[in-house]
Amino acid sequence: MVDVPELVARAREGQPRAVARLISLVEGASPQLREVMAALAPLTGRAYVVGLTGSPGVGKSTTTSALVGAYRRAGKRVGVLAVDPSSPFSGGALLGDRVRMSDHASDPGVYIRSMATRGHLGGLAWAAPQAVRVLDAAGCDMILVETVGVGQSEVEIAAQADTSVVLLAPGMGDGIQAAKAGILEIGDVYVVNKADRDGADATARELNHMLGLGEARAPGDWRPPIVKTVAARGEGIDEVVEALEKHRAWTEEHGVLAERRLRRAAGEVETIALTALRERIADVHGDRLVGTLAARVVAGELDVYAAADELRASLTEGE
């Protein structure tokens, strides 16, 4: 058993091993997870969460590393959650993002954690929201969450970040691709990386056009800026930081930040409650009752709604 109060106290002091242990408890769904979250709850709410998403190859890790450097120069403590795809065989991750951010590995003001998706869709690991809480409680001023890079359906980051950054690069798709539903509907700031390549200006123009075709914005609404960068050389990163700060100020002024954080907490509560319900079904009835109901549905004896009603009634009887 872990001494949770001591572990939390050491994490607050900025000890990397303590932070790593807390995140491991989260990822492993430890029996002490409730105690951990209860201890962290009063310590959270100060960090600002920035999500970075985009298709593979646009330079998310390089941009994240450059942003870490910019925030460290400003004297801020930075936490990074870099989500890597899981191996279908071992369940582990390559942790390539940590390799790319090795320049910051020895900086005590930076904590970098790679997390495997472990089959979770949407670009994030299932434990990411609570891992963000750990970094927040550990005193990080900025938390950068880099998603796995799965493409247009990678929209979950919008629900987990205070500001969402969508990265594109020249040659990664034409305007029709940019118009498709998905990641281009969630951005608060858009970054055209690798802007030293041919086609960068055209990509920015197409993106600006597609954004103009989106929903109408009232006066005073946020208009997502488009920033061109060459992250590998640090070019344009100060402009990205400036755009992020402007969006933060706008969300605070218009109450959007509080609303986003409220929705984020509501989503976490719902997810935990649904997970507990599924576990209860498995614990009380195992697969037997569900299997019996499924067989009756297949045989035409029950429709799926009636079967769900029977399952719910059975759970109520067990209370």
N, C-alpha and C positions, 0 to 999 in steps of 0.2 A: 504493500500500500504506500502511496505517495503522500508526503506531508504537504497538502495543497496550500495552506497559508504561507508556509516557508517558501514553497516554489514560486508562488505569486509574488512574494516580497522580493525574491532574488530577480525575478523577471522585471519588476519595477525598477530595480537598480541597473537594468540593462545587461544582465548576464546572459549571453547567447545560449548557453546550455539550458538554462531555466526556460527560456522562451521556446527552444526546440522541444524540450520535454512536454511543455503545455500543448504545443501544436500536435505532438505525437499522441497525446491523450485524446485530443479531438479527433484526429484521423482514425485512431483505433477504436473509437466509440467506447472509451473506458467506462467501467462502472462508476468511476469517480467524476465523470463528465459533468453531472449536475452540480457537484460541489465546486468544480472548477468554474463553471459559468456563474454560479452564485457569488463566488469570490471576485470575479472579474467585473460583474455588472456595474458596481458603483464607480469603477475606474475608467469606464469607456465613454466615448462621445466627443473626444477632443480631436482625434485624427481625421484628416480629410482623405477620402478614398478616391483614387483615380483608376479607372479601368482602361486598359489598352487592348484593342481587338483588331482583327484584320486577317486576311488570308495568309497562309504560309508563304514566307519569302518576302514579305513587305518590309521586314526589319523591325519587328516588334521588340525583340530582345535588345538590339542595338540602341533603339530609341529609349527603351526603359533604362538602360545603363547610362545613357547620356543625361536623362532626366534626373537620375540619382545623383550624378555629379553636380548638376546645376543646383539641386536642392541642398546638397551638402555644402556647397560654396556659400549658400545663404544661411548656413548654420542650423538647418533642420535635420532632425533624426528621421531616417527613412526605413520603412519596411517594404519588402518586395515579396509577393506571392507569385511565383512563376509556375503556371500549370502546364505540365507536359502530358502528352498522350501516354496511356498505359500500354504495356506489352500485353497482347491477348493471351500470352502463355504464362508469364510470371506475375503479371499485375503491376510490375514496377515501371519506372519511367527512366528515360535516358538522362534526364536532368541537364539537357543541353543548355538551358537558359542560365543555369548557375555557371556553366563553363564560360559562356559569353560575358558574364558579369564578374569575372574573376578579378578585375581591376579594383573592385570594392570589397573583396573578401577580407582584407585585413583592417578595414575601417570599423572601429567600434560603434560608430554612429549609423551603421547600415546593417540591417538583418535581411538576409536573402533566404527564402525557403522555396524549394521546388516541391510541387505536389502532383501526384499522379491522379488522372481523372477517374481511374478505376471503373471505367464503363459508364460514367455519368455523362450525359449529353449536354449540349448547350455551351460548351467551351470552358466550364469550370469544374473543379472537384467538388463533390457534395459537401465536404467539410470546409470549403473556402469561407463562407460567412462567419463561422465561429473562429476560424483561424485569424480572420481580420480583427475580431474582437480581442484576441490574444495580443496581436501587435499593437492595437489601440491602447490596451491596458498597460502594455510594456513601455509606453511613452513615445511611440512614433508620432511625429507630426504629420507626415505624409505616408500613405500606404499605396503602393502601385501594384495593381493586380493585372498581370499579363495572362491573357487567355491562351488556350491551346492552339488556336488558329485553324478552325475547322471549316471556315467559309461563311456562306451567307446566312446560315441558320444560327450563327453564334451570337445570340442576342441576350443571353442570360445575364451578361455583365451589366446591362443597363439597369437591372433590378438590384445590383449589388454595389454600384458605384455612385458617388456623389457627382462625378463628372466622367463621361464616357468619351474616350478618344478612339476614332476609327482611322486606321492607317491604310493607305493605298500606295501603289508604286506604278510607274510607267510600265506598260507592257503586261500588266496583270489582268487585263480585261478591258473591253470597250464600254461605251456609254450604255449600251443595252444591259450589260452585266451590272453596271452601277445602278441601274434603275430598278433592278429586281428587289423584291421585298427581302428584308433581312437586316444585315448590319448597317446598311446605309440609311436606315430609318431610326437609328438609336443614338447617333453621334451628337455630342455637344460641341466637339472640336474635331475637325478633319485634318489629317496630315498626309500630304503627298510626299513620301520619303523617296530617297534616291533621285532627288530633283536634278542631279547633274547628268542624268540620262536623257536621251532623246525622248520627246513625247511628254515630258513632265508638265509643260505649260498646257498642252492639249488635255491631259488628264485633269488638271485643275479646272480648266474651262468646262469640260464635260460634267465634272462633279458639281460645279457652281450652277450649271444649267439644270441638272437633275434635282438639286436642292430647291431651285426656284419653282420646279413643277410640283413640289410637295404641298402639304396643307398650307392654307393661307395663314399668315402671321399678323396679329394685330400690332398696332404701334406699341413699342415697349417690350414685345416678345423677344426672346433670345434668337438671334440669327447666327447659326454655327459658322465660325470663321474657317477658312481654308489656309493652312500654313504649309509652305514648302520647306523641306529639310533635306540635309545630307547628314544623317545621324552618325554615320561612321566617322565624319570629320567634325561633328559637333555644330554644324552649320544649321541655323534656324531653330535651335533648341531653346534659346532665350525667348524667341517669339512664341514658341509653344507654351512655355511657362507663363508668359504674359497672358496668353489666351486662356489658360487654365485659371489664372487669378481673376481675370475679368468675369469668367463664368461663375466662379465661386462667389464673387461679390454680387452678381446678378441674382443668383439663387438665394442668397441670404436676404437681399433687399426685398425680393418678391415672395418670400416664404416657400420657395420651391425646395430648398434644402431640407427644411423640417418635414415637408410633405414626403419627399423621397425617403428620408430615414424612417418615417412612420410606416410607409409601405414596405420597406425592407424588413423592419421588425415584424410586421404582420405576416409577411411571407415566411419568415423563419418560424414563427409560432405555428402557423398552419402546417408547415412541412414536418415539424417535430410531432405535432398532434397526429397527423396522418401516419407517420412512421410508427408511433406508439399503437395506433389502432390496428395497423397491419400485424404488428408483433403480437397484439392481443388475440387476433384471429388465429394466428399460428399457435400461440400458447394454449388457448382454451380448446380449440377444436382441431388443431393440426391441419393436415390437408384432407382429412376424412370428410368433413361437412362440405367444404368447398367442392371437393371432388364429386360427392353425391349430387349436389345441386347442379354442377356442370353436366353430369351425366343425364340428369332429367331435362336440362335445356337442350342437349343434343338429341334426346329422344322425342322432343316436342311436347313434353309434359308440362314444362314451365317456360315462360319467357324470361329474358334476362332480368327484367325489372322485378318480377315476382320472386325470382331466385334471390336477388339482392335484398328484397324485403324480408325473406325468410332468414337470411344470414343476419341482418340487422336485428330482427326480433330475437334470434337465438342469443346474440350478444347482450341484448337488453335483459333477457331472462337470467343471464349469468351475473348481473350486477347485484 
